[in-house]
Every structure is written in C-alpha cells, then in structure tokens.
Amino acid sequence: MKYSDEQRIKKILEYAKKLKEYISNNKITKEDLINEYSLQWLVTTPLYNIGEHVYMLSAEYKSKHAKIQWSMISGLRHRLVHDYDGTNWNIIADIVFEEIPILIKQIENE
C-alpha cells in the first residue's frame, strides 16, 4: 500500500505512542529490556515499523522537518533487521526510554 507522508507520520506516531504506553503500563525497566529476550523481540516490531515508515517518507518532507534525525531512525531499522545478533541492547533501551518520547514530542509539535 502506498501511504502519503501524512499517513506515514500518523503511523509513526501511533507505533511510538503504543510502544511507550506498553513499556509504561507494564512497568518495564531498561534493565528488563537489556536482559529479557522476549521484551527485545517485543520492541523490535514497532521499531522496525517506525523505521520503515521513516525510510519511505519523501525527501521533501524530511527536509521540511529537518530537526528530526530521520536517517538515524531509518538506520536503526536497517541495523535491527540486518544485524540483529549484533544488537547492543543498551543502546536500544536508551532509544526506547529516552528517544521515543522525544520523537513523539517532535512530531506532535511539527
């Protein structure tokens, strides 16, 4: 399915909010995520989806909203997909707990 930039941004925001909400509602900590394989699998799907939608945003949209680090977000998706065994879960935990809330605010303020 072909999405518009606006549809993609809505999906990115939806996935980010659901991930943040799940983490919060289930009282998952960074340490839990770093050490529990099932939680690692759980967070990768929304991160994949966010990264894929970011990757597919138009260059025009990305340049209009250049404060958001689009290449880092899509790069994370590629890293998780193509080098899963080499994933540094300390970095992923930082992204989930620190960067996802920032991304949500950035999108909501655009």
Secondary structure, 3 states (H helix, E strand, C coil): CCCCHHHHHHHHHHHHHHHHHHHHHCCCCHHHHHHCHHHHHHHHHHHHHHHHHHHHCCHHHHHHCCCCCHHHHHHHHHHHHHCHHHCCHHHHHHHHHHHHHHHHHHHHHC
